[in-house]
Amino acid sequence: MSDGSSPPVGGFRVDVFTLFPEVVEHYGSVSILGRARSGGLLDVRTHDIREATHDVHRTVDDAPFGGGAGMVLAPEPVFEAVERVEAGPDGLPRPLLLLSASGRRFDQGVARELAALPGGFSLLCGRYEGVDQRVADQLCDDELSIGDVVLAGGELAALVVVEAVARLLPGVLGNERSTDEESFAAGLLEYPQYTRPADFRGYVVPDVLRSGDHGRVEAWRRAQSLVRTLQRRPDLIEARGGLTPEEVELLSGHGEVRLLRDHGYD
């Protein structure tokens, strides 16, 4: 069911079942994902659920039992689409994850879990007012949500999952340090980044970044990550069990005494 223009097969495999394979294929052919696929590091296979229908209108939805607004993605085409691939020569990588607002919250930790799967995984994009519950209960292995937002379908959510996982695969980013320094890698938001010119319209890059002192730069970056996280996502600090004594000392040394006090670190 994959588009004939898809990049060469190879690498870590992710199968995506969707009503709009062109959406996934288009985004998946550019930038990081495109390079990873062309380089044989990532194997994304899209499957059009409509190809598993048997009527002239290629119907995939129906009205919900009990009444209500909207339509529901029916079980027949979804089951058949998945089972066709599963019975094929290459099989289907499991788990099969339904993109759903009621699913487990997708975050960097879940991305790492998925990137560590030896056989890859598969994604099912929901659509309309939801998916027949038998699909979730009997066909899928789990459900994922990218956050407390409402989308028209699961394609954008699937692309979020695929890109977050792909960035963690060896060789995809080129510089392996990148994944260690990005936001959430250590439970913190990333520090601010600057590039040339050093003075842009009177807005000047911090002196420490131009000092050439790598120790000071690293300390500043660590402090700024902590500052950003305390200010914007204190829940991440709480999830880590709070600041360590060394982190409190670091922030204090960078003049963040008031911020520490405001968050209960006297």
PyMOL commands that set and color helices and strands:
alter all, ss='L'
color gray80, all
select helices_A, chain A and resi 21-28+31-38+49-52+75-86+108-115+133-139+155-166+177-181+207-210+214-232+234-239+245-253+257-262
alter helices_A, ss='H'
color red, helices_A
select strands_A, chain A and resi 12-18+42-48+61-62+72-73+96-105+121-125+142-145+199-200+203-204
alter strands_A, ss='S'
color yellow, strands_A
deselect
rebuild
show_as cartoon
